[in-house]
Amino acid sequence: MNNYTAVVKADGQWWYGWIEEIPGVNAQEQSREELLVALRECLAEALEMNRRDARESAERDYTEEPIAL
């Protein structure tokens, strides 16, 4: 399981959040708890979409290699 960092902030009646490591993964909700749920869902969808796009771009005869930092 990978760990990601959510940057969250309250502004009036809304909570806003972004995932630092993945551009475009952001959300806004009316509570902190709802925001964190929405960010998790958005992150999961973005990662799956990126995986699918990478596999489709490779077309065929590819391998998958784990990369650790």
Secondary structure, 3 states (H helix, E strand, C coil): CCCCCEEEEEECCEEEEEECCCCCCEEEECCHHHHHHHHHHHHHHHHHHHHHHHHHHHCCCCCCCCCCC
